[in-house]
Amino acid sequence: MQQEKQFLQDLRKHFRLNIYEVKIWTALLSRGIASAGELADISGVPRSRCYDVLESLEKKGFIIMKIGKPIKYLAVEPDVILNRVKKNIKEEADELTAQFESIKETEEFKELELLHKTGVQHIDISSISKSVVGRTSINRYVKDMLSKSKSSVVIVSTQEHAERNVKLLKNFMPSFSKKGIKARLYTAQNKPLVKKLQNIEHVEYNANSSFVSVDSKEMLFMVSNVNVAPDYEVAIWVSSPFFVNAVNVLFEESLK
């Protein structure tokens, strides 16, 4: 049982899927062709979620829908999937690299270089940054940052991290309102989820990364996606007004 659980977790990480997608995909691979009902029974995925998961897998190219009555699904060969995932990762990496290269030409980056060259005090980088490992530790760190906030909170969230961030924000809505803290959440449109928040501004934005910025002084970046096992999630914390403000400015520019 433990080996099967680890096998599914490894597939989540390697193929960038969620647990339901992995269960449905492996169930279909074992059968070759099957209906949604059959896959729900084999995989243990609730029938209410099965069609959503199948639609997601079809969009990602992991399965093929065979029209008929009933509708059945075919599994795409793992070797084909592997090449497709490799290609997607390379394209994303190339896009991110191009984005970072373009940052060099901005006025904000030139200002950062000037600050570095003219700075009169060298700071031990270990004292203003650190890595945070594990979902529990990351959530605890975000809660600590939010509890210490005095003026502003900005959370940029991928669709995968949105539910988690909304849960964290809900606990702080009363204190934000009492302190007059301006809180803003940037994430994809999700009305049932976002309407749980009060006194927190929601901006529809399809983010491809997640970070939390507090008072323009400290920031926590997620450097692993939500599909990795919880114990292996990694985030980077930075406490530097110059750096955090520069990142916030660059992010605001990207919205225009």
C-alpha positions in Angstrom: 0.0 0.0 0.0 2.8 2.4 1.0 4.7 1.5 -2.2 1.6 2.2 -4.3 1.1 5.6 -2.6 4.8 6.5 -3.2 4.4 5.4 -6.9 1.5 7.7 -7.4 3.3 10.6 -5.6 6.3 10.1 -7.9 4.1 10.2 -11.0 2.5 13.4 -9.8 5.9 15.0 -9.6 7.3 13.6 -12.8 4.2 14.3 -15.0 2.9 17.4 -13.2 -0.5 16.0 -12.4 -2.7 16.1 -9.4 -3.6 12.9 -7.4 -7.0 12.4 -9.1 -5.4 12.8 -12.6 -2.7 10.2 -11.7 -5.2 7.7 -10.4 -7.5 8.0 -13.4 -4.6 7.9 -15.9 -3.0 4.8 -14.3 -6.4 3.1 -14.1 -6.9 3.7 -17.9 -3.4 2.5 -18.7 -4.2 -0.7 -16.9 -7.4 -1.2 -19.0 -6.4 0.4 -22.3 -10.0 1.6 -22.9 -12.8 2.2 -20.4 -15.8 4.4 -19.6 -15.9 7.1 -17.0 -17.9 4.9 -14.6 -15.5 2.0 -15.0 -12.5 4.3 -14.3 -14.2 5.8 -11.2 -14.7 2.3 -9.8 -11.2 1.2 -10.6 -9.4 4.3 -9.4 -11.4 5.2 -6.4 -11.9 8.8 -7.7 -15.5 10.1 -6.8 -17.8 9.9 -9.8 -18.7 13.5 -9.3 -15.1 14.4 -10.1 -14.3 11.8 -12.7 -15.6 13.8 -15.7 -13.7 16.9 -14.7 -10.5 14.9 -14.3 -11.0 13.2 -17.7 -11.6 16.5 -19.4 -8.4 17.9 -17.8 -6.4 14.8 -18.9 -7.7 15.1 -22.4 -6.7 18.8 -22.6 -3.2 17.8 -21.5 -3.0 15.1 -24.1 -2.8 12.1 -21.7 -6.0 10.4 -23.0 -8.2 10.3 -26.1 -12.0 10.4 -26.0 -13.7 7.8 -28.2 -17.2 9.0 -29.3 -20.0 6.4 -28.8 -22.5 5.2 -26.3 -21.3 5.1 -23.7 -18.3 7.5 -24.3 -15.1 5.7 -23.7 -11.5 6.8 -23.2 -8.2 5.5 -24.6 -4.8 5.9 -22.9 -2.0 7.6 -24.8 1.4 5.7 -24.7 3.6 6.7 -21.8 6.5 7.3 -24.1 4.5 9.8 -26.1 3.4 11.6 -22.9 7.0 11.7 -21.6 8.2 13.5 -24.8 5.2 15.9 -24.7 5.9 16.8 -21.0 9.6 17.3 -21.8 8.7 19.6 -24.7 6.2 21.6 -22.5 8.8 22.0 -19.7 11.4 23.2 -22.2 9.0 25.7 -23.7 8.1 27.1 -20.3 11.7 27.4 -19.3 12.5 29.2 -22.6 9.6 31.6 -22.0 10.7 32.3 -18.4 14.3 32.8 -19.5 13.2 35.3 -22.1 11.1 37.2 -19.5 14.1 37.4 -17.1 16.4 38.6 -19.9 14.0 41.4 -20.6 14.1 42.5 -17.0 17.7 43.6 -17.5 16.5 46.4 -19.7 14.0 47.9 -17.2 14.7 51.1 -15.2 14.0 49.1 -12.0 16.8 46.6 -12.7 19.2 49.4 -13.5 18.3 51.0 -10.2 19.0 47.7 -8.4 22.4 47.6 -10.0 23.1 51.1 -8.9 22.0 50.4 -5.4 24.4 47.4 -5.3 27.3 49.4 -6.7 26.9 52.5 -4.5 25.8 50.7 -1.3 27.9 51.6 1.7 27.1 48.6 3.8 27.5 44.9 2.9 24.8 42.7 4.3 25.2 39.0 5.1 22.7 37.4 2.7 22.0 34.6 5.1 20.5 37.1 7.5 17.9 38.4 5.1 16.9 35.2 3.1 16.3 31.6 3.8 14.7 28.5 2.2 11.6 27.0 3.8 10.9 23.3 3.2 7.6 21.4 3.6 4.0 22.6 3.2 3.4 22.8 6.9 6.5 25.0 7.5 5.6 27.2 4.5 2.0 27.7 5.7 3.3 28.6 9.2 5.7 31.1 7.7 3.0 32.8 5.7 0.7 33.0 8.8 3.6 34.6 10.7 4.1 37.1 7.9 0.4 38.0 7.7 0.1 38.3 11.5 2.9 40.9 11.5 1.6 42.9 8.6 1.0 46.6 9.3 -0.1 48.2 6.1 -0.3 46.0 3.0 -0.5 42.4 1.8 -0.2 41.2 -1.7 -0.7 37.6 -2.7 -0.1 36.4 -6.2 -1.4 32.8 -6.6 -1.5 30.2 -9.3 -4.8 28.4 -9.7 -3.4 25.4 -7.9 -2.3 27.4 -4.9 -5.5 29.6 -4.8 -7.6 27.4 -2.4 -4.7 27.1 0.0 -4.0 30.9 0.0 -7.7 31.7 0.5 -7.9 29.5 3.6 -4.9 31.4 5.0 -6.4 34.8 4.2 -9.8 34.0 5.8 -8.2 33.7 9.2 -6.8 37.2 9.0 -9.8 39.1 7.6 -11.0 40.4 11.0 -7.5 41.7 11.9 -6.9 43.2 8.5 -10.2 45.1 8.8 -9.3 46.3 12.3 -5.8 47.4 11.4 -6.9 49.0 8.1 -4.5 46.7 6.2 -5.0 46.8 2.4 -5.0 43.2 1.2 -5.1 42.1 -2.4 -5.3 38.7 -4.0 -4.2 38.1 -7.7 -5.4 34.8 -9.0 -7.6 33.3 -11.7 -11.3 33.8 -11.6 -13.0 31.4 -9.1 -16.2 33.0 -7.8 -17.1 30.2 -5.2 -13.7 30.4 -3.7 -13.0 34.2 -3.8 -16.4 35.1 -2.5 -15.4 33.6 0.9 -13.1 36.6 1.3 -14.3 39.9 2.7 -12.5 43.2 2.8 -9.9 41.7 0.5 -9.6 42.9 -3.1 -9.5 40.2 -5.8 -7.9 40.9 -9.1 -8.4 38.3 -11.9 -5.0 37.3 -13.1 -3.8 34.0 -14.5 -0.5 33.7 -12.6 2.2 31.2 -13.4 4.0 31.7 -10.1 3.0 32.3 -6.4 4.4 34.7 -3.8 3.3 36.6 -0.8 4.5 40.2 -0.2 4.0 42.0 3.2 4.4 45.8 3.8 6.8 45.9 0.8 9.5 44.7 3.1 9.4 40.9 3.1 8.4 38.3 0.5 8.0 34.5 0.2 8.3 32.8 -3.2 7.0 29.4 -4.0 9.7 27.6 -6.1 8.0 24.3 -6.4 4.6 23.6 -8.0 1.6 22.2 -6.1 2.1 18.7 -7.6 5.1 17.8 -5.6 4.7 15.8 -2.4 3.9 18.2 0.6 7.1 17.4 2.4 9.2 18.4 -0.7 7.6 21.8 -1.3 10.1 24.6 -1.2 9.8 28.4 -0.8 12.3 31.2 -0.5 11.9 34.0 2.1 13.5 37.4 1.5 13.5 40.4 3.8 14.8 43.4 1.8 12.7 46.5 1.2 14.7 47.4 -1.9 14.3 44.0 -3.4 10.7 43.4 -2.5 9.6 46.9 -3.7 11.4 46.3 -7.0 9.6 43.0 -7.5 6.3 44.6 -6.7 7.0 47.4 -9.2 7.9 44.8 -11.9 4.8 42.8 -11.2 2.5 45.9 -11.4 4.2 46.8 -14.7 3.4 43.3 -16.0 -0.3 43.9 -15.4 -0.4 46.9 -17.8 
